Amino acid sequence: MGFITKRRALFAMTTALLVVIASGAYAYFTTTGSGTGTAAVGSGSSVTLHATVTGSLYPGTSSPVTFTVDNPSSGKQRVGTITLASITPDASHSECSTVLTGGNPDFKMPAVTVNQTFGTGNGQAVTPTGTLTMNDTGISQDKCQGATLTLNLTNN
């Protein structure tokens, strides 16, 4: 130990001690584990569909129908197919026949396939559009003249 002085020896021992202490701070055990967590899933609510028929209907004619969607839910809602479920005439035209089925229906509107999701909000435009037809039934449809019709729509 001729060349090593006490100071150098003390420095070397201190450094070695710090390396040992630092190595101990990084030691760990490996293991496996498990646990649980929770999440809340929101609930959807029904969308409201609105239809606007462009122009007036006459026996044997059709008019385009545009749609909008109101989504009151906090999440996106899907609109699949819009279907005309029924038609209700205004109170003063209650005798207006609005049959949609059978061999000689008064009105028809083919189902409109949408297949879109809509975020929260009102008045969201829907594409594509539909077509409402007032069929010429061969029977007097005078009781429908001037009627305001309410289209009752469904979505699946």
Long-range contacts (C-beta under 8 A, 24 or more apart in sequence): 42-73, 42-74, 42-75, 43-73, 44-73, 44-75, 44-77, 45-72, 45-73, 45-77, 47-71, 47-72, 47-73, 47-77, 47-79, 47-118, 47-155, 48-72, 49-79, 49-82, 49-126, 49-153, 49-155, 50-123, 51-130, 51-151, 51-153, 53-132, 53-149, 53-151, 57-132, 57-133, 57-134, 57-149, 58-134, 59-134, 59-135, 59-136, 59-137, 59-141, 60-134, 60-135, 60-136, 61-133, 61-134, 62-131, 62-132, 62-133, 62-134, 63-131, 63-132, 64-129, 64-130, 64-131, 65-109, 65-112, 65-129, 65-130, 65-131, 65-132, 65-151, 66-125, 66-126, 66-129, 67-112, 67-114, 67-125, 67-126, 67-129, 67-130, 67-153, 68-122, 68-123, 68-124, 68-125, 68-126, 69-118, 69-124, 69-126, 70-121, 70-122, 70-123, 70-124, 71-118, 71-119, 71-120, 71-121, 71-122, 71-124, 72-120, 73-120, 74-120, 75-120, 76-117, 76-118, 76-119, 76-120, 77-117, 77-118, 78-115, 78-116, 78-117, 78-118, 79-114, 79-115, 79-116, 79-117, 79-118, 79-126, 79-155, 80-113, 80-114, 80-115, 80-155, 80-156, 81-111, 81-112, 81-113, 81-114, 81-115, 81-155, 81-156, 82-111, 82-112, 82-114, 82-126, 82-130, 82-153, 82-154, 82-155, 83-111, 83-112, 83-153, 83-154, 83-155, 83-156, 84-108, 84-109, 84-111, 84-130, 84-132, 84-151, 84-152, 84-153, 85-152, 85-153, 85-154, 86-152, 87-149, 87-150, 87-151, 87-152, 88-149, 88-150, 88-152, 89-144, 89-147, 89-148, 89-149, 89-150, 90-147, 90-148, 90-149, 90-150, 92-147, 93-143, 93-144, 93-146, 93-147, 93-148, 95-143, 96-141, 96-143, 96-144, 96-147, 96-149, 97-137, 97-141, 97-143, 97-144, 98-144, 98-149, 104-135, 104-137, 104-138, 104-139, 105-135, 105-137, 106-134, 106-135, 106-137, 106-141, 106-144, 107-132, 107-133, 107-134, 107-135, 108-132, 108-133, 108-135, 109-133, 109-151, 114-155
